[in-house]
Amino acid sequence: MLVSAKEMLQKAKEGHYAVGQFNINNLEWTKAILQTAEELKSPVILGVSEGAGKYMCGYTTIVGMVKGMIDELGITVPVALHLDHGSYEGAKACIAAGFSSVMFDGSHYPIEENIAKTKELVETCEKLGLSIEAEVGSIGGEEDGVVGMGECADPNECKMIADLGVSMLAAGIGNIHGKYPANWPGLRFDVLEEISKKVGAMPLVLHGGTGIPAEMIQKAIALGVSKINVNTECQLAFAAATRKYVEEGKDLEGKGFDPRKLLAPGVAAIKATVKEKMELFGSVGKA
């Protein structure tokens, strides 16, 4: 059973921890994240970008796979299935397919249009009991082919969007997607503090969780961040473990070429990464 992320994030905000959103890219990814969440008794958010949605044969396929897996693996912790950086059309398609949460990224629209579109989606999600995330100030880094440096959101614009009734707010505080460059100046805690004051009880979302030092993550959580997105880190861990398996010639031993064997070290690496993050975010045992 899929649940909205609203309640899990409100609990996280009150309890001063964060729930991890781990993006899924295929069956192995989904299974590894769900199993780790269950082992650690942690709530979890499965993120799906529009690109990954296409790759996995569409949103209906993903809903079927995730729901089936929750049943077959006996998952008891709260699981939200969330569209990551959704367009207006993407958000509508995911709502129709049965996602329990969507993000509408209207940060590239003029603020008036962002507000109008967000408002409409908020009404739909409220009726259906789904959670909705909005974004203010574009998050830098590479996101579906577009590279930008981390911008900082305007705290007043954050308040305008938060007041529309969204469940959570992603605000740019100098964070970026992908690997951080060597000259990255770090998170802007002054901006985060200002945003936190303006939006009150609204759970805040930190995108680009890969490569942010642990003490910065903990400080961000203390200042109201209740959801942290991780994707690149799992991808790098999966790739490194798979490379090692092939370079050591394990795929040439016996039936080592069987995809179940070939992908097993990568799956173990994803699990280890997710465990490390859940421990850092403080969500272990919070389900």
N, C-alpha and C positions, 0 to 999 in steps of 0.2 A: 504494500500500500504506500503510495506516494503522499507526502504531506507538504503543505505550504512551508516556506522558510520563515514565515513571520514569527511564529511562537518560539522557534529554536533561537532566533536572533535576539528577540526581546529578553529571553532568559540569559543569553550570552552577555548582553549589554549590562543587565542587572548583576550578573555574577562575575563580571570583569574577565571574561575569557573570549575567545573568538572561535567560530565554526569555520572549518576549512571548506572552500569550494575547490574540488579537484576536477579538472576538465577530463572528460572521457574521449577516447579516440577510436576505441574498438571494444570487442568483447573482453579481451584480456584485461584491459585498463579498468573496465567497469567492475569486473569480478574482483580484481585485486583491491580496489578501493572499498567496495562493499564488505569484503571479508575482513579487511583491516579495521573498518569502522565497527563491525560487529565484535571483533576480538577485543577492541579497546573500549567498547561501550560508549562510542562517541557519535553524536549526531553528525550528519554529513550532507553536503550539497554536491550533486553531480552537475558539472557545468558542461554545456554543449555550445560550441560556437557554430555560426551558420555554415562555415566551411566544413567542420567536422560533421555537421548534420547532413550535408550533401554526401560526404564520404561514406557515412554509415547508412546510406540508402533512405534518407528522409526521416522526419520526426516520428512518424507512426511506427516505423521499424524500431527506433530507439525506445519509445515508450513500451512497446511489446517486449523488447529484450530486458529492459530494466525491471519491469513488473514481474516478468517470468523469473528473473534471477532472484529478486527479493523473496518470492515464494519458494523456489527450489533450494536456495541456500539457507532458508529459515532466518532471514534478516529481521531483527526485532527493533533495531535502533531507528530513529526518525531519518528518513531519506527524502530530500527534495530534489526534483529534476528541474534544472534551471537553464534557460536560454541565456547564453553569455553574449554581451554586446549585440543584442538583437536590433534589427531594423524594425520599423513600424510593421511592415508586411511579415517579417520573420516572427515577431511577437504574436501576431494574430494567428499565424500558421501553427505555432507551438501550443497556443491556447486551445485551438481546435483539435490538435493531435493528442492532448491529454497531459501536457507538462503541468507540474504543480507550481511553477514559478517562472517568471520571465524577467529579463532585463531589457528595457527599452533605452537604447543609447541615442538620445536626441541631442548630444552635445555639439554636433556639427551644424544643427539648425540654429537660426536666430532664436533668442530666448523665448519670444512670443510663440513661435511655432512649436518649439520644444514643449512649452507649457500646454498648448492646446492638444497636442498628440498624447502627451503623458496623461493629461486629465481624462481623455477618452479611454485609454487603456486601464487607468486606475479604476474607473467605473466598472468596466468589464470584469477585471480581476476580483473586485470586491464582491460582485454578484456571484462569482463562481468559487470564491474562497481561495483564490490563488495569491501568492505574494508577488510584488513587483518592485524591481530595482530601477532607479534612474541614475543618470550620470550628469555631473556638472564639471566643466573644465576637462578638456580631453586628456586622457592618460597617454603618456608618451610611449615610445618604443614601437616595435613592429606588431601591427595588429591587422591580420589579413592583408599583408603587403604594404601597409602605409607606415612609414617610420616618422616619429616625432619625438621631441624632447618633452619631459614631464612638465606639464603646465600646472599652475595652481588655480584652484577654483575660487570664484568670488563668494565669500561667505554669505552675502546678501542674496545672491542668485540661488545658493544652496537652500536658504530658508524658503525662498519662493517655491522651489520644486518640492521641498519636504512638506510644505503646507498643502500640497495637492493631495496628500494622503498616500504617498508611496510607502512601501514597507521598509525600504532601506535605501541608502544614498551612497553612491560612489563619487567621491570628490577627489580631484587631482591634487596631490600634495607633493609633487615632484617625483612621484613614482612612475616607473615605465614597465612596459611588457618586455619579456625576453631577458637576455643577459644585460646586466648593468655595465656601462662603459667605465673604464678605469678612472675617468675624471668626474664621475657622478658626485654631485655635492651632498647627497643624502636627503632624507625626508624633511619637509618643512613643518616642524611641530607647532610653530607659532600659528601657521595657517590652520592646521588641524584643530588646535585649541579654540581658535576663533569660530570655526565651523561648528564645533561641538557645542559651544555656548549658544549659538544661534538656533541649532536644530533640536536641542534638548534631548528627549528620550529616543530620538530616531537612531537606529543602529547604522553605523557607518561602515563602508566597504573599502578595503584596500586591495586594489588590483596590482598585478605585477609582483606577487609575493616571492618570486624566485630571486635569491641573491641579496635580499635585504638582510643586514646583520641582525642576529637574534635580539640584541638589546634594543634595536630600533623597533622591531616587531612588538616587543613587550611594552615599550613606551607608547606605541600607537594604540595598543589594546587598552592601556590605562587611560588613554584620552578618548575612548569611545568607539574604537574600531571593533566591530563584532563579527566581521566576515572577512576572510583573507583568501584571495584567489591564487591557486598554484597550478601551473601547467608545465612551463618549460622545464622545471626541475625534474619532474617525473619523466619527461621525454628524454632528457639528457641521461638520467639514470638507466632508463630502459635501453637506450642506444649503446651506452658503454658496456652494459652486461651482455647484450647480444653480440657486440663486436668481439668481446673477450672469448665468448663461447666459440665463435667461428674461427677467430685467430688461433685458438688452441687446438683447432681441428676436431672439436667434439662432434660437429655435424657429420664427420666422416667415419665416426666410430659406431658400429652396429646400426641401430635405427635412429641415430642422432639427428638425422635430417627431418624426422617427423616434427611437424610444426608444434606439437604439444611439448616436445623436448626442446626444440630450438628456441621457443619463446619463454620457456620456464624461468631461466635466469633473469630475463627482463621483467617478468611478472614479480619475481622475488624482490627485484630492485625497486619497483614501484611501491610494493608493500612497505619496504624499509623506509622509503622517502616519506610516504604518507604517515607512517607511525611517528617518525621524527617530527613532522610538522604538527600533528595532532598533540604531541607532547608539548611542543613549543607554544602552541596556541592555547593550551590549557583546557581542551575539550574532552580529554580522556575521562571516562566515568560519568559524563554529564548527560548521557542518553536517558 
